[in-house]
């Protein structure tokens, strides 16, 4: 019904930058919230950043001042600009969206994209 397609992951040196993108497609009526989670090996999945359709934003304390989330509601797309990357940012990053599609609200997840920061 809805698919999330991510791009932008990769390998970067500490202090560098990456920009992740995620686009939702399908029988979408309304994208309520889009954002990013990450999970490092043997660690619990954690919220990175979330933005609502009206522009309210929530960041994890560990990324405040370094990451910036934005969205294009018309394109059902969310971005994550990651600056001043640290090795501790290494993780699989998952796009997440809460969407009304068809006749119901549901949480949707992307396939995940690897971000690796070398020291």
PyMOL commands that set and color helices and strands:
alter all, ss='L'
color gray80, all
select helices_A, chain A and resi 61-63+73-75+87-89
alter helices_A, ss='H'
color red, helices_A
select strands_A, chain A and resi 2-7+10-13+18-26+28-39+46-52+57-59+67-72+77-82+91-101+104-109+113-118
alter strands_A, ss='S'
color yellow, strands_A
deselect
rebuild
show_as cartoon
